Amino acid sequence: MIAKVSQETLAEIVGTTRSRVSHFMNKFRKMGFINYNGHLEIHSSLLNVVLHDQPHVSGVSSVTGKPDTTGD
């Protein structure tokens, strides 16, 4: 059994705000990386992005999750 984790708890775990967690969950859902409808289903495509840091999600730093200002 997998425990239910709120967005607030997840934010505390990763050191960010609940609104940032919500923002990225919605972004990942729209990009097809996750399904979120009462439970979370993570597609392997998101794991590939996170584990291999490719492809780069445009405009977002893979380290901080904040807008990338390096211009690469």
Secondary structure, 3 states (H helix, E strand, C coil): CCCCCCHHHHHHHHCCCHHHHHHHHHHHHHCCCEEECCCEEECHHHHHHHHHCCCCCCCECCCCCCECCCCC
